[in-house]
Structure formats: structure tokens, C-alpha cells
Amino acid sequence: MSKNYTPEERDEIQKRLTDLVRKSGRMTFGELR
């Protein structure tokens, strides 16, 4: 993911990733970076 996101987009993406991690019960931030 080498796109340039605006602060709003980046924040929204972070919220979605956090929500997915909570649902899956797995910490996958290292994989998604």
C-alpha cells in the first residue's frame, strides 16, 4: 500500500483495521503494514 492517504482516509482505514482485528481476535497490524 504505497498510496498517499489524507488524514481523514488514514483515520477511517485505521478504524476499520482495528474493528477487523477485534472481530477476528488476531493482531494483524504487522501483516497489513
mmCIF file of the N, C-alpha and C atoms, coordinates in Angstrom:
data_MODEL
# 
_entry.id   MODEL 
# 
loop_
_atom_site.group_PDB 
_atom_site.id 
_atom_site.type_symbol 
_atom_site.label_atom_id 
_atom_site.label_alt_id 
_atom_site.label_comp_id 
_atom_site.label_asym_id 
_atom_site.label_entity_id 
_atom_site.label_seq_id 
_atom_site.pdbx_PDB_ins_code 
_atom_site.Cartn_x 
_atom_site.Cartn_y 
_atom_site.Cartn_z 
_atom_site.occupancy 
_atom_site.B_iso_or_equiv 
_atom_site.pdbx_formal_charge 
_atom_site.auth_seq_id 
_atom_site.auth_comp_id 
_atom_site.auth_asym_id 
_atom_site.auth_atom_id 
_atom_site.pdbx_PDB_model_num 
ATOM 1  N N  . MET A 1 1  ? 0.846   -1.202  0.000  1.00 0.00 ? 1  MET A N  1 
ATOM 2  C CA . MET A 1 1  ? 0.000   0.000   0.000  1.00 0.00 ? 1  MET A CA 1 
ATOM 3  C C  . MET A 1 1  ? 0.875   1.244   0.000  1.00 0.00 ? 1  MET A C  1 
ATOM 4  N N  . SER A 1 2  ? 1.191   1.733   -1.182 1.00 0.00 ? 2  SER A N  1 
ATOM 5  C CA . SER A 1 2  ? 2.074   2.895   -1.293 1.00 0.00 ? 2  SER A CA 1 
ATOM 6  C C  . SER A 1 2  ? 1.286   4.138   -1.679 1.00 0.00 ? 2  SER A C  1 
ATOM 7  N N  . LYS A 1 3  ? -0.058  4.085   -1.526 1.00 0.00 ? 3  LYS A N  1 
ATOM 8  C CA . LYS A 1 3  ? -0.872  5.254   -1.864 1.00 0.00 ? 3  LYS A CA 1 
ATOM 9  C C  . LYS A 1 3  ? -0.716  6.320   -0.795 1.00 0.00 ? 3  LYS A C  1 
ATOM 10 N N  . ASN A 1 4  ? -0.991  7.555   -1.186 1.00 0.00 ? 4  ASN A N  1 
ATOM 11 C CA . ASN A 1 4  ? -0.950  8.656   -0.221 1.00 0.00 ? 4  ASN A CA 1 
ATOM 12 C C  . ASN A 1 4  ? -2.375  8.965   0.227  1.00 0.00 ? 4  ASN A C  1 
ATOM 13 N N  . TYR A 1 5  ? -2.634  8.755   1.493  1.00 0.00 ? 5  TYR A N  1 
ATOM 14 C CA . TYR A 1 5  ? -3.971  8.984   2.023  1.00 0.00 ? 5  TYR A CA 1 
ATOM 15 C C  . TYR A 1 5  ? -4.020  10.310  2.766  1.00 0.00 ? 5  TYR A C  1 
ATOM 16 N N  . THR A 1 6  ? -5.215  10.904  2.764  1.00 0.00 ? 6  THR A N  1 
ATOM 17 C CA . THR A 1 6  ? -5.418  12.107  3.567  1.00 0.00 ? 6  THR A CA 1 
ATOM 18 C C  . THR A 1 6  ? -5.579  11.675  5.021  1.00 0.00 ? 6  THR A C  1 
ATOM 19 N N  . PRO A 1 7  ? -5.387  12.583  5.971  1.00 0.00 ? 7  PRO A N  1 
ATOM 20 C CA . PRO A 1 7  ? -5.554  12.216  7.394  1.00 0.00 ? 7  PRO A CA 1 
ATOM 21 C C  . PRO A 1 7  ? -6.906  11.577  7.678  1.00 0.00 ? 7  PRO A C  1 
ATOM 22 N N  . GLU A 1 8  ? -7.967  12.077  7.035  1.00 0.00 ? 8  GLU A N  1 
ATOM 23 C CA . GLU A 1 8  ? -9.302  11.510  7.256  1.00 0.00 ? 8  GLU A CA 1 
ATOM 24 C C  . GLU A 1 8  ? -9.370  10.078  6.761  1.00 0.00 ? 8  GLU A C  1 
ATOM 25 N N  . GLU A 1 9  ? -8.840  9.843   5.551  1.00 0.00 ? 9  GLU A N  1 
ATOM 26 C CA . GLU A 1 9  ? -8.869  8.490   4.990  1.00 0.00 ? 9  GLU A CA 1 
ATOM 27 C C  . GLU A 1 9  ? -8.039  7.535   5.839  1.00 0.00 ? 9  GLU A C  1 
ATOM 28 N N  . ARG A 1 10 ? -6.872  8.006   6.257  1.00 0.00 ? 10 ARG A N  1 
ATOM 29 C CA . ARG A 1 10 ? -5.990  7.160   7.064  1.00 0.00 ? 10 ARG A CA 1 
ATOM 30 C C  . ARG A 1 10 ? -6.662  6.799   8.392  1.00 0.00 ? 10 ARG A C  1 
ATOM 31 N N  . ASP A 1 11 ? -7.347  7.768   8.989  1.00 0.00 ? 11 ASP A N  1 
ATOM 32 C CA . ASP A 1 11 ? -8.027  7.513   10.257 1.00 0.00 ? 11 ASP A CA 1 
ATOM 33 C C  . ASP A 1 11 ? -9.153  6.505   10.065 1.00 0.00 ? 11 ASP A C  1 
ATOM 34 N N  . GLU A 1 12 ? -9.900  6.653   8.966  1.00 0.00 ? 12 GLU A N  1 
ATOM 35 C CA . GLU A 1 12 ? -11.002 5.735   8.681  1.00 0.00 ? 12 GLU A CA 1 
ATOM 36 C C  . GLU A 1 12 ? -10.478 4.323   8.464  1.00 0.00 ? 12 GLU A C  1 
ATOM 37 N N  . ILE A 1 13 ? -9.391  4.210   7.716  1.00 0.00 ? 13 ILE A N  1 
ATOM 38 C CA . ILE A 1 13 ? -8.791  2.897   7.460  1.00 0.00 ? 13 ILE A CA 1 
ATOM 39 C C  . ILE A 1 13 ? -8.323  2.274   8.773  1.00 0.00 ? 13 ILE A C  1 
ATOM 40 N N  . GLN A 1 14 ? -7.714  3.080   9.624  1.00 0.00 ? 14 GLN A N  1 
ATOM 41 C CA . GLN A 1 14 ? -7.232  2.564   10.904 1.00 0.00 ? 14 GLN A CA 1 
ATOM 42 C C  . GLN A 1 14 ? -8.385  2.045   11.750 1.00 0.00 ? 14 GLN A C  1 
ATOM 43 N N  . LYS A 1 15 ? -9.523  2.762   11.707 1.00 0.00 ? 15 LYS A N  1 
ATOM 44 C CA . LYS A 1 15 ? -10.697 2.312   12.462 1.00 0.00 ? 15 LYS A CA 1 
ATOM 45 C C  . LYS A 1 15 ? -11.191 0.977   11.926 1.00 0.00 ? 15 LYS A C  1 
ATOM 46 N N  . ARG A 1 16 ? -11.231 0.837   10.598 1.00 0.00 ? 16 ARG A N  1 
ATOM 47 C CA . ARG A 1 16 ? -11.696 -0.421  10.007 1.00 0.00 ? 16 ARG A CA 1 
ATOM 48 C C  . ARG A 1 16 ? -10.770 -1.564  10.365 1.00 0.00 ? 16 ARG A C  1 
ATOM 49 N N  . LEU A 1 17 ? -9.463  -1.309  10.303 1.00 0.00 ? 17 LEU A N  1 
ATOM 50 C CA . LEU A 1 17 ? -8.495  -2.359  10.632 1.00 0.00 ? 17 LEU A CA 1 
ATOM 51 C C  . LEU A 1 17 ? -8.636  -2.764  12.095 1.00 0.00 ? 17 LEU A C  1 
ATOM 52 N N  . THR A 1 18 ? -8.792  -1.777  12.970 1.00 0.00 ? 18 THR A N  1 
ATOM 53 C CA . THR A 1 18 ? -8.946  -2.079  14.392 1.00 0.00 ? 18 THR A CA 1 
ATOM 54 C C  . THR A 1 18 ? -10.199 -2.909  14.623 1.00 0.00 ? 18 THR A C  1 
ATOM 55 N N  . ASP A 1 19 ? -11.289 -2.558  13.924 1.00 0.00 ? 19 ASP A N  1 
ATOM 56 C CA . ASP A 1 19 ? -12.539 -3.294  14.077 1.00 0.00 ? 19 ASP A CA 1 
ATOM 57 C C  . ASP A 1 19 ? -12.382 -4.732  13.595 1.00 0.00 ? 19 ASP A C  1 
ATOM 58 N N  . LEU A 1 20 ? -11.692 -4.910  12.477 1.00 0.00 ? 20 LEU A N  1 
ATOM 59 C CA . LEU A 1 20 ? -11.473 -6.254  11.948 1.00 0.00 ? 20 LEU A CA 1 
ATOM 60 C C  . LEU A 1 20 ? -10.638 -7.086  12.906 1.00 0.00 ? 20 LEU A C  1 
ATOM 61 N N  . VAL A 1 21 ? -9.623  -6.468  13.482 1.00 0.00 ? 21 VAL A N  1 
ATOM 62 C CA . VAL A 1 21 ? -8.753  -7.191  14.419 1.00 0.00 ? 21 VAL A CA 1 
ATOM 63 C C  . VAL A 1 21 ? -9.548  -7.631  15.644 1.00 0.00 ? 21 VAL A C  1 
ATOM 64 N N  . ARG A 1 22 ? -10.431 -6.760  16.127 1.00 0.00 ? 22 ARG A N  1 
ATOM 65 C CA . ARG A 1 22 ? -11.231 -7.113  17.297 1.00 0.00 ? 22 ARG A CA 1 
ATOM 66 C C  . ARG A 1 22 ? -12.160 -8.276  16.974 1.00 0.00 ? 22 ARG A C  1 
ATOM 67 N N  . LYS A 1 23 ? -12.744 -8.276  15.778 1.00 0.00 ? 23 LYS A N  1 
ATOM 68 C CA . LYS A 1 23 ? -13.670 -9.345  15.397 1.00 0.00 ? 23 LYS A CA 1 
ATOM 69 C C  . LYS A 1 23 ? -12.929 -10.661 15.204 1.00 0.00 ? 23 LYS A C  1 
ATOM 70 N N  . SER A 1 24 ? -11.786 -10.604 14.566 1.00 0.00 ? 24 SER A N  1 
ATOM 71 C CA . SER A 1 24 ? -11.034 -11.827 14.276 1.00 0.00 ? 24 SER A CA 1 
ATOM 72 C C  . SER A 1 24 ? -10.274 -12.303 15.508 1.00 0.00 ? 24 SER A C  1 
ATOM 73 N N  . GLY A 1 25 ? -10.007 -11.385 16.443 1.00 0.00 ? 25 GLY A N  1 
ATOM 74 C CA . GLY A 1 25 ? -9.270  -11.751 17.643 1.00 0.00 ? 25 GLY A CA 1 
ATOM 75 C C  . GLY A 1 25 ? -7.797  -11.952 17.360 1.00 0.00 ? 25 GLY A C  1 
ATOM 76 N N  . ARG A 1 26 ? -7.341  -11.443 16.226 1.00 0.00 ? 26 ARG A N  1 
ATOM 77 C CA . ARG A 1 26 ? -5.932  -11.616 15.854 1.00 0.00 ? 26 ARG A CA 1 
ATOM 78 C C  . ARG A 1 26 ? -5.279  -10.253 15.685 1.00 0.00 ? 26 ARG A C  1 
ATOM 79 N N  . MET A 1 27 ? -4.024  -10.138 16.074 1.00 0.00 ? 27 MET A N  1 
ATOM 80 C CA . MET A 1 27 ? -3.294  -8.897  15.847 1.00 0.00 ? 27 MET A CA 1 
ATOM 81 C C  . MET A 1 27 ? -2.581  -9.011  14.515 1.00 0.00 ? 27 MET A C  1 
ATOM 82 N N  . THR A 1 28 ? -3.112  -8.321  13.509 1.00 0.00 ? 28 THR A N  1 
ATOM 83 C CA . THR A 1 28 ? -2.568  -8.469  12.158 1.00 0.00 ? 28 THR A CA 1 
ATOM 84 C C  . THR A 1 28 ? -1.998  -7.159  11.640 1.00 0.00 ? 28 THR A C  1 
ATOM 85 N N  . PHE A 1 29 ? -1.761  -6.195  12.536 1.00 0.00 ? 29 PHE A N  1 
ATOM 86 C CA . PHE A 1 29 ? -1.248  -4.904  12.079 1.00 0.00 ? 29 PHE A CA 1 
ATOM 87 C C  . PHE A 1 29 ? 0.105   -5.063  11.404 1.00 0.00 ? 29 PHE A C  1 
ATOM 88 N N  . GLY A 1 30 ? 0.927   -5.966  11.910 1.00 0.00 ? 30 GLY A N  1 
ATOM 89 C CA . GLY A 1 30 ? 2.245   -6.186  11.320 1.00 0.00 ? 30 GLY A CA 1 
ATOM 90 C C  . GLY A 1 30 ? 2.129   -6.703  9.902  1.00 0.00 ? 30 GLY A C  1 
ATOM 91 N N  . GLU A 1 31 ? 1.100   -7.507  9.625  1.00 0.00 ? 31 GLU A N  1 
ATOM 92 C CA . GLU A 1 31 ? 0.933   -8.068  8.289  1.00 0.00 ? 31 GLU A CA 1 
ATOM 93 C C  . GLU A 1 31 ? 0.386   -7.037  7.318  1.00 0.00 ? 31 GLU A C  1 
ATOM 94 N N  . LEU A 1 32 ? -0.438  -6.117  7.833  1.00 0.00 ? 32 LEU A N  1 
ATOM 95 C CA . LEU A 1 32 ? -1.116  -5.171  6.952  1.00 0.00 ? 32 LEU A CA 1 
ATOM 96 C C  . LEU A 1 32 ? -0.251  -3.970  6.596  1.00 0.00 ? 32 LEU A C  1 
ATOM 97 N N  . ARG A 1 33 ? 0.870   -3.787  7.295  1.00 0.00 ? 33 ARG A N  1 
ATOM 98 C CA . ARG A 1 33 ? 1.705   -2.621  7.008  1.00 0.00 ? 33 ARG A CA 1 
ATOM 99 C C  . ARG A 1 33 ? 2.459   -2.791  5.714  1.00 0.00 ? 33 ARG A C  1 
# 
